[in-house]
Amino acid sequence: MLGANGKVLGDDWFVFYGQQTSPDGSMVHSGDSNGVGDGDDEIIHVNLDKVNPSVQKIVFIVTID
């Protein structure tokens, strides 16, 4: 979640399996499934109505381990 300067607002604004919720509550990561079930099934919930007004851009980086 990036501000007007194109930089992340702060470390707590990185949402991933180790930090599952943004400070404003607008982004929630379902957590790592740890291989349970078929395939990769993690979910990122986004509520655009809750996004902090300081956020100008949301970037999604997806990797598969």
N, C-alpha and C positions, 0 to 999 in steps of 0.2 A: 504494500500500500504506500504509494509515493505522493509526496507533496508537490507544490508548484515548481520546486527546483529540480525535480526528477529524482530526488533521493528519498529513501525510506524515512518515514517520520521518526523512527526509533527502533531499537532492537525488539521491543515488545510488539511491533507491528508486523513482524514476520510470523505467518501462520503456517504451521507444519505439524507433523506427527508429535513433535516434542513440545510444541506450544500451540494448543489447538484452538484458541479463541483470540480474536483481535481485541484490543482495549475497548473499542466501542461496541463490541458484540455483533458486528455486522458479518463477520467471517468466522465460520466454525468448521474445523477439520474433524472428520469422523474418527480419526486415529488410525494407526497401522493395524491391518487385519492379521499381520504376522503369518501369512500364508494359509489362514483358515478359509475354507470355501474354494470356489473355482476362480482362478485369475485374480487380478488386482481389482478390489472393489471399494477402495476408499472413496469418501465423498467429501466435497467441500460445499457447504451451504453458504449462500451469499444473500444477504438482505440489504438491497440497495437503499431502502428507506432509512436504515440505521447508520450508513457510512458517514463517518466524521467529515464535516465540510472541508477540513484541511487536506483530505485525500483528493488528489486530482487524477490519479491513475491507479488502476489495479492491474498488476502483472501476475500471470500464472506461469510458474516454471514446473514442469512435470518431468520426473525421472523415474525409471524403473530399475530396481535393484535386482 
